[in-house]
Amino acid sequence: MELRKTAGTCFKILLPLVLGGAILYWMYRDFDFKGMRHLLLYETNWAWMAASFPFGILAQVLRGWRWRQTLEPVGERPRRRTCVNSIFLSYASSLVVPRIGEFTRCGVLKRYDGVSFPKALGTVVTERVIDTLLVLAVTAVMLLCQLGVFTTFFDRTGTSLESVMGRFSPAGYAVTAACAVAVALLGHLLLKRLSIYNKVKATLGGLWQGVVSLRNVRNVPLFLLFTVGIWASYFLHYYLTFFCFGFTAQLGVACGLVTFVVGSIAVIVPTPNGAGPWHFAVKTMLILYGVAERDALLFVLTVHAVQTMLVIVLGVWAWAALAFTKRVEAGSRG
């Protein structure tokens, strides 16, 4: 049993690494890295890259502040600096194991500020829902404004929604729904017969409290301001890098938004910091806007590498800061 668990853990860690590495190898198998060195040293404006860093940091800081706000309605009041450091550390830890960051930051708050882990995880779910809705809204606007570009993208990548949905008949939808309900009921019955049922029930209860916490947020305008600020900072962190290179400096905000949205969707694929899928999606969109393939490959490789280094630096900072952070028990927080 222990061997199987270890093998499963290794598989979860290695699969994203192999997937991301395979995509990157396929994309850069014939790339001229010698030419890349000259361009980066003599033809790249690194001042714009440096100018993008404060926005990358600000996005994570605002996310920490917003998270603290969603925890208040469920009776949890962690320190702001702990929330921010937990966000820094969560992004860095996700570079090792994709998606582990959500659990990491909840664990940090439990360890240092005595916050309930299930409640914290529930608020993370709330955050993800809000962020997803915002990204979908921006995507809808971009689809309408840049419909021709997206249509070409879907045609070239073979991700046409009609081709996917066309494979399902009405009977197929009904069978799929029936199977989903049956699986849910079976899982419920099995859990009731297990000794861990009460523990799972309590955990889900905590999650639910976290999910519904948004309706009791004390300052909704501030929450919305944090949310817009987070994604505006993410965008500026990305878009300012356009001005580092001559071949992207003139592309404009519309191209920046389109490639940003496509890249944000691509990182859903669980690879370290979206490595591989993000490169492929953003590169493809840049080519559709007239950027040469070699230049597009250089752009995504450089930007992703530098921004990943920033994530690592912030993670190291948070780890060091937390080492000097005094733990506070749940009952003693003010």
Disulfide bonds with the S-S distance in Angstrom:
none
